[in-house]
């Protein structure tokens, strides 16, 4: 398996994976059920060189993640406390998604380990991530990779349930 930056020609496969993730999440939560992320979100990630894909040995895209360096405005207010207040030296992990039929293979874990490696290459001081309170697989990925629960953030976009659990890994 390889992980590479995605390009605009990958958008159809990216959206297939996002749609698979939306269906899966929709069985248990409201996360990603109100139009986000959409094709514009993902194309912006791709054009900003923030979206990475995990490809299997057949060069088939099976999982994605967006890694964004800098300050995420959603993380400036927290019910709790960051160890490292949000800064330009943070890496945020967003939009981890796995294609249907490829779950339970620790691909999310593989992408999180990649994010940690990338953050070190970029000389980041911490990695921040958030997830819905019932997204137990993502919570497990965070905790099993050394992230610490820091509190609750509220997303600054229109959602029925905008609260998210916030995690941080200090490097």
Buried (B, 14 or more C-beta within 10 A) or exposed (E): EEBEEBEEEBBEBBBBBBBBBBEBBEEEBBBBBEEBBEEEBBBBBBEEEBBBBBBBEEEEBBBBBBBBBEBBEBBEEBEEEBEBEBEEBBBBBBBBBBBEEBBEBEBBBBBBBBBBEBBEEEEBBBBBBBBBEBBEBBBEBBEEBBBEEBBBBBBEEEBEBBBBBBBBBEB
